[in-house]
Amino acid sequence: MDIIYRLDRATVADVRAEMPSPPSYSAVRALIRTLVDKGHLTHVQQGRAYVYSAVQPVDHARTSALRRVMSAFFGGSAAKAAVALVELDTIDPADLRELKAAIARAEGEGR
């Protein structure tokens, strides 16, 4: 999905070309077919190839995925998820400043 979001539209060959150590063409095609079947991708035919694109904008997909992770691992708590992110050893100081600013904005808005 990351590759298709980055490219906006892509064939199986395009996706495979963007993958480090890609699996076989058939394996990538099968994965994309699964994403189509689950409703994450749509496609149009151009010549002999299918060109795939995401059904949802990336921001909507991110929010949906984050809600599922929060529900599955943090009891639905955004605070617990945020604390886990802050406690990662790899958090960048710029990301930490951005997080602090977002918290301040939310507090200012009464959230």
Secondary structure as UniProt FT lines:
FT   HELIX           2..7
FT   HELIX           12..18
FT   HELIX           25..37
FT   TURN            38..39
FT   STRAND          41..46
FT   TURN            47..48
FT   STRAND          49..54
FT   HELIX           58..73
FT   TURN            75..76
FT   HELIX           78..86
FT   TURN            89..90
FT   HELIX           93..108
FT   TURN            109..110
//
